[in-house]
Amino acid sequence: MPGAAGLSRGQLTGIIGALALGAFLMILNETVLSVALPSIMDDYGVSAAAGQWLTTGFLLTMAIVIPTTGFLLQRFPLRGLFAFALGSFLVGTVLAAVAPAFGVLLAARILQAVGTAIVLPLLMTTTLTLVPLRHRGMVMGLNSIVISVGPAIGPTVSGVIVNSLSWHWIFVMMLPIALVILTLGIVFIKVPTPTRSVPVDVLSVILSALAFGGLVYAISIFGEVLDGPTLPLVSAAVGIMALGLFLTRQFRLARTGRELLNLRPFTNRTFSLSVAMIMIAMGTLLGTVVMLPILLQNGSGLSTLTIGMMLLPGGLVQVVIGPIFGRVFDRHGPRPVLIPGALMLALGQWLFTTIDPGTDLGWIVAFHTIFSIGLAMLMTGLLSAALSDMPLKFYSHGSAIFNTGQQLGGAIGVTIFVTVMSTIAAGRADAGSAVVDGLFDGAHLSFVVGGVLATVAVVCSLFIRRAPDY
C-alpha cells in the first residue's frame, strides 16, 4: 500500500500508527477523569462546580487551538508538530501525576489539551494526504477506533484504576506509553512535508479564541442559566459576535492567502452535511458516556467498575467493525456505510429511552452495543466523505473545521443530556417523587432529544453523495 508520497508500506504504517496511537491516548485522556472526579474533589477539597473545570478547561483549550491547526499544518513540518504535541501532552501528564494543588492539575489538563488539539487534525490530514484513495476508507476505519473507542473506554480504565489505586495512577500509567509513542514518531515520521511561510494574523487568532472559547464555555455552563442567566448569556453573546467577526475576516483574508482558517470547504454540500453529522455523533456519544454512569450509579446503585465493564463491549465491537466497514467504504463509497450507521445510531438512542429501574443490565449492554456499531460506521466514513472531492490544498483547513465541529458537538451533547436530566430530576424531587424516578424520567427525556438529533443525522446521510473517483 504505497502512499501518495512514494512511501513504502512499512513507512506509511509507521507514520499513521504513531499518529493514531498518540491520538488514541489523548482522546482516552479526554474522558478518563469522569469516574475519578469525586476522588479528586475530596483530595483537594473543591466543589463540584470547581472540579468540572477539569473538563470545561480541557474543552475550552481544544476549541481555541483546533481552529488554528489549518494554519499550523501549512506552516510547520509534520514531525515538528507531532513532537511539540506529544511534548506538551507529556509535560501536562507529569504535572497532573504530581499536582500538589487543584490549580496545578487544571494547568496540566490545559497542556494536555494543547497536544490533543494538534494531534487529531494531524492524524486526519496525514491520512488524507498520504494514503491512496482506494485504501483510505480502511485506514479511516482504523482511525475511527481512535476517535470513538477512546472516549467510550475512558470511564472503564478510570474505574479499574481508581477502584484499585488512586487517581494519580491514571497519569502515572500514561507516561511510559506517551514516551514510547513519541519515540515511534521520531523514528518513523521522516516524510518531507511541504510548508509555506504564511504570517499569522494575530487578530484572527484572538477572534477565534473569543468565538470558539466563548461558545464552548457558554455551552458548558448552560445548566446554570436557570440560577443566574447573566454569565452564560454574556459568554454566548461574546462568542456569537466574535464568530461573526472571525468569519468576515477569514473571507476577506482568503483573497490574499493569509487566512487562519479557509472556509471554502463549506461550499461543498457533502462537507457541510458531514460536519453536521459528526457534531450529532459526538454529541450523542459524549452525552451518553457521561450520563449513563450517573444514571446507573445514582439510580441503580451499580459500582463504577461494573458500569465501566458494561460500557466495554460497545468499545470492543467498534475495534472489530471499524476496519470492516472501512473496506466497504473503499469499494462502494460512503452511502452504504453512512446511511445504515446513522440508522443504528438513532436506533440505539431510541432504545435507551425505554430504560427504567427494572431494565435488565443485559438489555442496556445490548442497546449500547447497537449504538456503538452505528457510531463506528459513521466515524469510519464521515471525514473521508467530507473531503473526498475537495482539492488537496483545503485538506488541512477542512480537517480543522471538522475537528472543531467534533468538540463543539461533544460539548453541546454533554450539556443537553446532563442539563435535561438534572432539571427533570430536580423538578420531580420538588414535587415529592423518589430520586430514582426523577433520574430515570430525566434520562428518558435526554435520550428522546438524542433520538431526535440522531434521526436528523439519518436524513442528512441520505444526501451524502458519492465522490466522482469512487
N, C-alpha and C positions, 0 to 999 in steps of 0.2 A: 504494500500500500504506500507507494512513494508519494510524498507531499508535493504541493504546488511549487515549493522552492527546491525541488530535486533532492529532498532528504530521503535517506533510506528508511525502511520500516522501523528499524531499531531506534534511529534518531528521533523520528516522529513520535514513536511510542514513549520514549523517554521524556520528550518535551511536554506532550499532552499529559502524561502520567504525573509528572512533577507538579504541573499546574492544577490538575484535578485533585491530587492528594492534598495540596495546600488549601484549595477551596473547600474540600470536604471537612478538613479540620476546623477551618474558620467558621463555616456555617454551622457545624456541630456546636461550636462555642457560642453561637448566637442564642440558642435556646437552652444551653446546658445549665443555666442558673435558675431555671423556672422552679425546679424542685428544691434547690438549695437555698432559695431566698429567705424562708423563715429562719434557718440557722444563721445566716449572715446578719439578719436583723437582730437576732438575740445577741450575737457576739459583739456587735458594735453599738447596741442599744439605740437603734434608729427605728423610726416609724415605717409603716408600710408605704406611705407616700414617698419617703426618702429612699427606701430600698428600691422602689420602682424605677428610680433614676438609673439604676444599673442597666435596665432595658431601654428606657427612654433616651439616655445619653448615647447608647450604642446606636440606636436607630437614627438619632439626630445626626451623629457623625457620618453615618453611612449616607444619609440623604444629602449632606453637604458635599462630601468628597466624590461620590459617584458621578454627578454631572460634569465634573472636571476631567474625568478619565478619557473622554473623547479627545481632549487636548493633550493629555499626558501620553496617550498611546501613539500620538503622532510625533511628539517632541522628544521622547526618550526611548532607548532601546529596550527590547523585551527583557533581556537578562537583568539590566539595571533596575527596572521597575519591579521585577519579581524579587530581587534581593532586598530592595527597600521595603516591599510589602511584608515579606517574611521577617525582616529585621524589626519592623515596627510591631508586628504581632508577638515576636519573641520577647522584646523589651516589656511590652504590656503584660505578657504572661508571667514573666519573672516578678514584676511589681505586684501582680494580683496574688501570686503564691505567698508573698511575704508581707502583704499590705498591713501596716500597723494601725491604720485608721481607715474609716469609710471613704474619706476624700481621696486617699491614695488608690483604693480599689476602683473608684469611679474613674480616676485619671487613667488607670491601667486598662479599663474597658474601652475608653476612648482611643487609646493607642492601638488596641486590638482591632477596633472598628476601622481605623485608617487602613490597616493592612487588608482587611476583608473587603473593603470597598474597592481596592485596586485589583485584587486577585480575581474577583468574579468577572468583570469585563475583560480582563487579560485572558482568562481561560476561553471565554466565548469568542473573542476576536481572533485569537490564535487558531482555534479550531476552524473557524470560517475561512481564515486566510491560508492555512497550510494543508488542511485535509481536502482531498479531491471531492468533488460534488457527489460522486457515486458512492462514497463511503461516509458522507457527512452525517446522515441520519443515524448510522450505527454508533458513531463516536458521540453524537449528541445524546443518544440513548444512555451511553455510559456517563456522560456529563450530567444527565438528569438525575442520576443516583446521587451525585454531589449536592444538587440543589434541593431535592425533595426528601432524601433519606436522612440527611444531616439533622434538619430540624425535627424530624419525626422520632429519631432515636436519642436526641439530646436528653429529654427527660428520663429515658431508660438508663443511660450512662450515669446521669447525675444521681438518680435514685439508688443505683447499686453502690456508687462511691460514698454518698452521704450516709447510707444505711450502715456501711462498714467502717468508714474512716471519717474525716472531717471534710468540709467543703474545700479547704485549701488544696487537698489532694487532686481535685479536678484539674487545677492548673499545673500542679507538680507533674502529673502524668502526661500533660500536653507537651511539656518542654522537650524531652528527648525526641518525641515524634516530630515536632516542629524543626528541630536541628537536623534530623535525618532528611526531611523534605527540602530544607534549604540547601543541604549538601547535594542532593539529587538534582536540584535545579541548577546549581552552579556547574555541575558536571555535564548535564545534558543540554541546557539551553545555550547553545552556541551559534544558533542560526543568525545570519546577518539581518538586521532589521532596518529598513529604510526609515529615516527620520527627516524632519524638516524643521528649520529654525523658525518657529512661529512665536512672536512676542505675546505674552499672556495679557489679556485685557483685565486689569485689576477690578474695574467697575463691574464686569460680568461675574467675576468670582464673588464679589460682595453681594450682588443681587441674587446670585444663585444660592448663596448661603442663607440669605434672608428669606428667599422664596421657599425652597425645599425644607430648610430647617424650621421656618415658621409654620409651614403646613403640617409637617410631621409632629411638631410639638403640640400644635392645636389639636390634632387628631388624638395624640396620646393622652391628653388631659381633658378630652371632651366629656368624659364621665363626670367631671366636676362642674359642668355647666349649670346643673340644677342648684348646686350650692352657692356658686358665685360665678356668673357668666362672664365677668369682665375679662379675666386673663385669657380664657380660650378664644373669645370673640376677637380680642385685640390681636392675639397671635395669628388667628386665621386671616384677619384683615390685612395685617402686615405681610403675611405670606402671599395672599392673592395679589396685592398691589405690587409687591416685588416681583412676582411671577410675570405679571403683565409687562413691567418694565424690562425684565430679563428677556422675554420672548421678542419684544420690539427691538431691543438692542442686538439680539442674535441675528434677526432678519437683516438688519442694516449692515452688521459686520460681515455677514456671509458674502456680500458683494465684493469684498476685498480679501476674503480668505482668512480673516483674523478672528472669526467667531470662536467662542469657547465650546459651544455645542451647536452643531449644524442640525436644523430641524427639517431638512428636506425629506428624511425618511417618512415623515407623517403624510407626505403627499401620496404615498403608496397605501392603497386600501388594505392590503393584506397585512402590512406592518402595523397599521393603526388598530385593526381588529385583534392582531396577536398581542399587542400591548394591553388592550382591554382584557383579553382572556387571561394573560399571565397575572394581572392585578387581581382578578377574581380567584384564580387558582391559589395564589399565595395568601390572599386574604382568608379564604376558607381553610387553607392548611394551617396557618399560624393561629387563626381563631379557634379551630378545633383542637389543636395541640395544647393551647393554653387553657381552654375551657374544660375539656374532658377531665383532666386531673383534678381541677377544682370541684367539678360535679361529682366525680366518683369518690374523692377523698372526703369531702364535707357532706355529700348527700348519701353515699352508700357505705362510708366508713372503711374504704379499702386503704391499704398501706401504699406508700409511694413506690415501693418495689413491685407490688402487684400491678399497679397501674402502669408502670414502666414496661413490665413484661407483656401486658395486654396490648400495648401500642407497638411492640416489637414485630409481630407477624406482618403488619402493614408495611413497615420499613423493609423487611426482608423480601417481600414479594416485589417491591419496586426494584430491588437489586437484580432480581431474576428477569422481570419482563421488560425493563428499560432497553437493553440491547436487542431483545427480540423485536419489539416494535420499531426500534431504530432501523432494522433491516427492512421491515415492511415499508417504512418511510422512504428508504433508498430506492426500493423497487416500484412503489406505486404513488409516491408523492404524499402530501400532508393530509388530505381529506380522510383516507381510510384509518388514519391514526387519531386525528384531532376530533372528528365527529363522535366516534364511539368513546373516546376518552372523556369528552365533555359530558356525554350521557351518563357514564359511570360516576363521574364526579357529582353530578346532580342527583343521581340515584342514591349515592352514599349520604348526601346531606338530607334528603327527604326521609331516608330510613332512620337517620339519627333523631328525627322529630318524634319517632314512636317510642323512644326510651322512657321508661318510668322506673320507680324504685324497685319494681319486681322483675325487671327485664333480666333474663339470664345473661351472665357475662360472656358466654359463647356467642350470643347474638351481637353483642357490642363489638367483639373482636371481628365478627363477620362483616358488620357494617363498615368498620374502619378499614378492613382489607379491601372491600369494594371501592370505597372512596380512594384508597391509596393506589389501586390499579388505574383508576381514571386520572389521578394526579400524575402518575408516572408516564402515561401515554401523552398527556398534554406537555409535560416538561420535555419529553423526547423530541417533540416536533415543533414547538412554538417558535423558538429562536431561529431555527433553520428556515422555517416557513416565512418568518418575518423578513429575513434578509435574502431570501432565495433569488429574487430577481432585482436586486439592488446593486448598483455599482460598488466595486471593491473599496473605493475611497470613502464611502459612507459607513463601512462596517464598524469602525471604532465608535462613531457617533451613535449609530443605531444600537450598538451593544450598550453604550452608556445610558441611552434613553430607556432601553428595555430593562436594565438592572435598576434604574431609578424607579420605574413603574413597579417592579417587584417589591422594593422596600416600602413605597407608598401603599401598595395593595396590602402588604403584610401589616403595616401599622393600622390601616383602616379596618382590616378584618379583626384584629385583636380588640380594637376599641369597640367596634359594633357588637361583637359577640359578648365580651365581658360586661359592657355597659348595659346592654339589654337584659342579660341575665341578672345582674346586680340590682337594677332598677325594679324589675318584676319581683324578685325575691324580697326586696325591702318593702315593696308595697303589700305583698302578701303577708309579711310578718306584722306590719302595722295593722292589717285587717284581722289579725289573730290566727292566721294559718300557721301550720307547722313549718319550721325552717326547711326541712327536706322537700316538702311540697312546693314551697316557693322557689327553691333552687331548680327543681325539675321543670316547673312552669316557665321560669325564665330561660332555661336551656332550650326548652321546646320552641319558644318564640325566636331565640337566636338562630336555631337550625332552620326555622322557616325562612328567615331572612337569608341565610346561607343558601338554602334551596332555591329561592327566587333568583339570587345572583348567579348561581351555577346554571340555572335554566337560561339566563341571558347569555352565558358562555356557549350553551348549546346552539342558540340562534346565531351567535357570531361565527361559530365553526362552520355553519352552512355556507357562509360567504367567503371562506378562505379559498383562494384559487390556486390551481396547480401552476408552478413556475414553468416557463417555456422549455427549460433544459431537462425537465423530468419526462 
